[in-house]
Amino acid sequence: MKRVILHSDMNACYASIETKLNPHLKGVPIAVVGNPQNRHGIILAKSEEAKRMGVKTGEAIWQAQAKCPGIRLVPPHYEEYLKHSKMARNLYYEYTNQVEPFGLDECYLDVTGSTHLFGGGENIAKEIRKRMKEEIGISVSIGVSFCKIFAKLGSDMKKPDAITIISEDNFKEKVWPLEIREMVGIGRATEGKLNKIGIFTLGDLAHAPAETLKSILGINGVYLWQYANGLDIRPVVDRDHTEPIKSIGNSLTCKHDLNNNEEVFNVMQELAFSVSRRLREAKLEACGVEVFVRNSELQSWNFSSSMEMASQSSIILVKNAIEIFKEKYNWSFPVRAVGVRAINLCNEGSAKQMDVFLNHESFKKSEDIDTTLYNIRKKYGKESITFAALKGDIGLPRDITEVVTLPTRHFNM
């Protein structure tokens, strides 16, 4: 049986939800923006009206205002975005249990086994599109195809509030003329490498020798060749499927620049509290730590190192993080943003090789102290206990970004 895959994308999701919450914004160019006081003064999302005026996600607020003087700026309401995302998924689950989220506002659906109940893929897409508007108040664009990569391309082709069908019979006419940047997985760096060897369209990519692509891009070059030729056999995962967690991290842009190692350490410790908490909740331990740093000139680096022993302790995580930071960072400019990530994760309490040079007494003391801190904060709240150095203004914004990274899914050929 030929697969029938849908990709449903909620149009201008954040801005559409804000308009739904405040009908006075309907028809007005709006942008959901970060907090300038926390130096997050960028466009997080924009309405279709703002998009038509040239406003782009990720640009500074002043740039958007220059393009669109009458633009309305609204703060984000993440709890509403999450609520609407769950509502959309629950609607999708009425058609199939194979629903795979791709961010808050996008989902893949495998409706192959549902066509005998609801009609073909196009009929199901029409019904979902209609119900999303009537029941949730958000329009969607849906791609219908025989594989995930083309379903995603289809939903991007026609916006807003549209359905695009890419079949085995028409994909060469619809897909191959597109520029390579239109395909998920091809960013600027990859586009530049492909352009250098004369590959500008997805048709060029499909006709290129797979071995040549592999020599330039590694195994990802082979995947991209398969994608362009419609050979994407990746499954849409079941609703109960869970991916193993690959890493857990926090990052933030500070309210003011950090000027020395002590200031960086204090921010790292606060970040590490949250990383440690989520490691404990997931019953995982870190065997390594990765540090992200961006300076005041907006130059960014990632530094990583292994740890002497796997641990969940925020104290041990930040100790390793600041060591690699001191070793690698050149204080030519102040620090604007910091991140701490637990990497090389293993199951809690799993057998591991002990480092004979490790001060095990000090290591256990740090773990015990951190466990006590965790238990108190869990019972009485995170403000109930902390280190004295963190009580002042250390440059933290109110909201800290928490990031859990899952393994990248490719297909096995």
C-alpha positions in Angstrom: 0.0 0.0 0.0 1.3 3.4 -0.9 1.8 5.7 2.1 -0.3 8.8 2.5 1.6 11.4 4.6 0.3 14.8 5.6 2.2 17.7 7.0 0.0 20.3 8.8 1.5 23.7 9.6 -0.4 26.2 11.7 -0.2 29.5 9.7 1.7 32.3 11.5 1.0 30.3 14.7 2.0 32.7 17.5 0.6 35.8 15.7 -2.7 33.9 14.9 -3.2 32.9 18.5 -2.6 36.4 19.7 -5.2 37.7 17.2 -7.6 35.0 18.4 -7.0 36.1 22.0 -7.4 39.8 21.1 -9.8 40.2 18.1 -8.9 43.9 17.9 -5.6 42.8 16.3 -7.4 41.1 13.4 -6.3 42.5 10.0 -3.5 44.6 11.7 0.2 43.9 11.1 1.5 42.5 14.4 4.7 40.9 15.7 5.3 38.8 18.7 8.5 40.1 20.3 10.9 39.3 23.0 11.6 41.6 26.0 14.0 44.4 25.1 14.9 44.8 28.8 16.3 41.3 28.7 18.0 42.1 25.4 15.6 39.8 23.6 14.3 42.6 21.4 13.7 40.6 18.3 10.8 39.5 16.2 9.7 36.0 17.4 6.8 35.7 15.0 4.8 37.9 12.7 1.3 38.0 11.1 0.7 37.6 7.4 0.0 41.4 7.2 3.5 42.1 8.7 5.1 39.5 6.5 3.7 41.3 3.4 5.5 44.5 4.6 8.8 42.6 4.7 9.0 41.9 8.4 11.2 38.9 9.1 11.4 36.5 12.1 14.7 37.1 14.0 15.3 40.7 13.0 15.5 43.5 15.6 12.3 45.4 16.6 13.6 48.7 15.2 14.1 47.0 11.8 10.6 45.8 11.7 9.2 49.2 12.7 11.2 50.8 9.9 9.6 48.5 7.4 6.2 48.6 8.9 5.7 51.9 11.0 2.2 50.9 12.2 3.2 47.4 13.4 1.6 46.3 16.7 4.1 44.6 19.1 2.8 42.0 21.6 4.6 39.9 24.2 4.6 36.1 23.8 2.1 33.9 25.7 3.8 30.6 25.6 1.2 28.8 27.7 -1.4 29.6 25.1 0.8 28.4 22.2 1.4 25.1 24.0 -2.4 24.8 24.8 -3.3 25.4 21.1 -0.6 22.9 20.0 -2.1 20.2 22.2 -5.6 21.0 20.9 -4.4 20.6 17.3 -2.7 17.3 18.1 -5.8 16.0 19.7 -7.7 16.8 16.6 -5.1 15.0 14.4 -5.4 12.0 16.7 -9.0 11.5 15.6 -7.6 10.5 12.2 -4.5 8.5 13.1 -2.3 7.6 16.1 0.8 8.3 13.9 1.2 12.0 14.7 4.8 13.3 14.9 5.3 16.9 16.2 7.8 19.0 14.3 7.9 22.0 16.7 4.8 23.5 18.4 3.0 24.4 15.2 3.8 21.6 12.8 3.0 17.9 12.7 3.4 15.0 10.3 0.5 12.6 10.0 0.5 9.1 8.5 -3.1 8.5 7.4 -2.4 5.5 5.2 -4.5 3.2 7.4 -7.3 5.8 7.8 -8.2 6.4 4.1 -10.8 3.6 4.1 -12.6 5.5 7.0 -12.2 9.1 5.9 -11.4 9.0 2.2 -8.1 9.8 0.5 -5.3 12.0 1.7 -6.8 15.1 0.1 -10.2 14.5 1.7 -8.6 14.1 5.1 -6.6 17.3 4.6 -9.7 19.2 3.6 -11.6 18.0 6.7 -8.7 18.9 9.0 -8.3 22.3 7.5 -12.0 23.0 7.9 -12.1 21.7 11.5 -9.0 23.6 12.6 -10.6 26.9 11.6 -14.0 26.1 13.0 -13.0 24.4 16.2 -9.6 25.9 17.1 -9.8 29.2 15.3 -6.4 28.7 13.5 -5.9 28.2 9.8 -3.4 25.5 8.5 -1.5 24.8 5.3 -1.3 21.1 4.6 1.0 19.1 2.3 -0.2 15.7 1.1 2.4 13.3 -0.3 3.8 9.8 -0.2 6.8 10.7 2.0 7.6 13.1 4.8 10.0 15.4 3.0 7.6 16.2 0.2 4.6 16.6 2.5 6.7 19.3 4.3 7.6 20.9 1.0 3.9 20.9 0.1 2.8 22.7 3.2 5.4 25.4 2.5 4.5 25.9 -1.1 1.1 27.5 -0.6 0.3 29.7 2.4 -1.9 30.6 4.2 -4.8 28.2 4.5 -4.1 25.9 1.5 -3.6 22.3 0.5 -0.9 21.2 -1.9 -0.6 17.6 -3.3 2.8 16.2 -4.3 2.4 12.7 -5.8 4.7 10.2 -7.3 3.4 11.3 -10.7 4.0 15.0 -10.3 6.9 15.5 -7.8 9.5 16.0 -10.6 7.5 18.9 -12.0 6.6 20.4 -8.6 9.7 19.7 -6.6 12.7 19.7 -8.9 12.5 23.3 -10.1 12.7 24.6 -6.4 15.9 26.1 -5.1 17.8 23.7 -2.8 17.3 26.0 0.2 13.6 25.1 0.1 14.3 21.6 1.5 14.5 21.0 5.2 18.1 20.2 6.2 19.8 22.5 3.7 21.0 25.7 5.5 23.3 28.4 4.2 26.5 26.5 4.7 25.3 23.4 2.9 23.7 25.6 0.2 27.1 27.3 -0.4 28.9 23.9 -0.7 26.4 22.6 -3.2 26.4 25.8 -5.2 30.1 25.5 -5.7 29.7 22.3 -7.6 26.8 23.6 -9.7 23.8 22.4 -7.7 21.2 25.1 -7.4 17.9 23.3 -7.7 16.4 20.2 -6.1 16.5 18.7 -9.6 20.2 19.3 -9.8 20.5 17.6 -6.4 18.5 14.6 -7.6 20.7 14.1 -10.7 24.0 14.6 -8.9 26.1 11.4 -8.2 25.4 10.3 -4.6 29.1 9.5 -4.1 30.0 13.1 -5.0 27.6 14.4 -2.5 28.9 12.0 0.2 32.4 13.2 -0.4 31.4 16.8 0.2 28.7 16.5 2.9 29.4 13.0 4.4 26.4 10.7 5.0 24.1 13.7 5.0 24.8 14.2 1.3 23.4 10.7 0.6 20.3 11.5 2.7 19.7 14.7 0.8 20.1 12.9 -2.5 17.5 10.3 -1.4 15.2 13.1 -0.2 15.3 14.9 -3.6 14.5 11.6 -5.4 11.5 10.9 -3.2 13.2 8.0 -1.5 12.4 9.2 2.0 11.2 6.1 3.9 11.3 7.6 7.4 8.2 6.5 9.4 5.9 8.9 11.1 6.3 7.8 14.7 3.4 6.6 16.9 1.9 9.0 19.5 3.3 6.8 22.3 6.8 6.8 20.8 9.6 8.4 22.9 13.1 9.2 21.6 16.0 8.7 24.0 17.2 12.1 25.3 20.6 13.1 23.8 21.4 16.1 25.8 19.8 18.6 28.3 20.8 22.2 28.3 19.9 25.8 29.2 21.0 29.0 27.6 20.2 32.7 27.9 21.2 36.2 26.8 22.1 38.2 30.0 20.5 41.5 30.8 24.0 43.1 30.9 27.4 41.9 29.7 29.5 39.7 31.9 33.1 41.0 32.5 34.9 38.3 34.4 35.0 34.6 35.2 33.2 35.0 38.5 30.2 36.6 36.8 30.1 33.9 34.2 30.4 31.2 37.0 27.3 32.7 38.8 25.2 32.6 35.7 26.4 29.0 34.9 25.5 27.9 38.4 21.9 29.1 38.0 21.6 27.4 34.6 23.1 24.2 36.0 20.4 24.1 38.7 17.8 23.6 36.0 19.9 21.2 34.0 20.5 19.1 37.1 16.8 19.1 38.0 15.9 17.8 34.6 18.6 15.2 34.7 17.2 13.9 37.9 13.6 13.9 36.6 14.7 11.9 33.5 16.8 9.6 35.7 19.9 10.4 33.6 23.5 11.4 34.4 26.0 13.4 32.3 29.4 12.1 31.3 30.3 15.4 29.7 29.5 19.1 29.6 29.2 21.6 26.8 29.5 25.4 27.2 28.0 27.9 24.8 29.3 31.5 24.9 28.5 34.6 22.8 30.4 37.8 23.2 29.3 41.4 22.9 30.3 41.3 19.2 27.9 38.5 18.7 30.6 35.9 18.0 29.7 32.5 19.3 31.6 29.3 20.4 30.8 25.9 21.8 33.3 24.2 24.1 33.0 20.7 25.5 34.8 18.2 27.7 34.3 14.9 29.3 33.8 14.6 33.1 35.8 12.4 35.4 32.7 10.7 36.6 29.1 10.7 35.4 26.9 13.0 37.6 23.6 14.8 38.0 25.0 17.4 40.4 24.8 21.1 39.4 27.9 21.7 41.5 29.9 19.2 39.5 28.4 20.3 36.2 29.3 24.0 36.8 32.8 23.1 38.0 33.5 21.3 34.7 31.8 24.1 32.7 33.8 26.9 34.2 37.0 25.0 33.8 36.5 24.5 30.1 35.4 28.1 29.8 38.5 29.5 31.5 40.7 27.3 29.3 39.1 28.1 26.0 37.6 31.6 26.2 39.7 34.6 25.2 38.5 37.7 27.2 38.9 40.1 24.2 35.2 41.1 24.7 32.6 40.8 27.4 30.2 37.9 27.4 26.6 38.5 26.3 25.1 35.0 26.4 25.9 31.8 28.2 24.7 28.2 27.9 25.4 25.0 29.8 24.5 21.6 28.4 24.8 18.1 29.8 26.0 15.7 27.1 27.0 12.0 26.7 24.1 11.0 28.9 23.8 7.6 30.6 21.1 6.0 32.8 21.2 7.0 36.4 23.3 4.6 38.5 24.6 2.6 35.5 27.9 0.9 35.9 30.8 3.2 35.0 34.6 3.2 35.1 35.9 5.1 38.2 38.8 7.5 37.7 41.6 6.5 40.0 42.9 10.1 40.1 39.5 11.5 41.2 39.1 12.8 44.7 36.1 10.6 45.5 35.5 12.1 48.9 35.1 15.6 47.5 33.1 14.3 44.6 30.6 12.5 46.9 30.4 15.6 49.1 29.4 17.8 46.1 26.8 15.2 45.1 25.3 15.0 48.6 25.1 18.8 48.9 23.5 19.1 45.5 21.0 16.4 46.3 20.0 18.3 49.5 19.6 21.5 47.5 17.4 19.7 44.9 15.1 18.2 47.6 14.6 21.5 49.4 14.0 23.4 46.2 11.6 20.7 45.0 9.6 20.9 48.2 9.6 24.6 48.9 10.4 26.2 45.5 13.6 27.3 43.7 13.7 30.5 45.7 13.8 28.7 49.0 17.6 28.0 49.0 20.5 29.0 46.8 24.1 30.1 47.0 24.8 33.6 48.5 26.6 34.8 45.4 23.4 34.3 43.4 21.2 36.5 45.5 22.1 39.7 43.8 21.6 40.9 40.3 23.7 38.4 38.3 22.3 39.5 34.9 19.6 36.8 34.6 16.4 37.6 32.7 13.2 36.2 34.3 12.7 33.5 31.7 15.4 30.9 31.1 15.4 28.8 27.9 15.4 25.1 28.6 16.5 22.9 25.8 16.2 19.1 25.5 17.8 17.6 22.4 16.7 14.4 20.8 18.7 12.4 18.3 18.3 13.4 14.7 16.2 10.8 12.8 17.5 9.6 9.5 16.4 6.5 7.6 18.1 3.2 7.5 18.7 2.0 3.9 
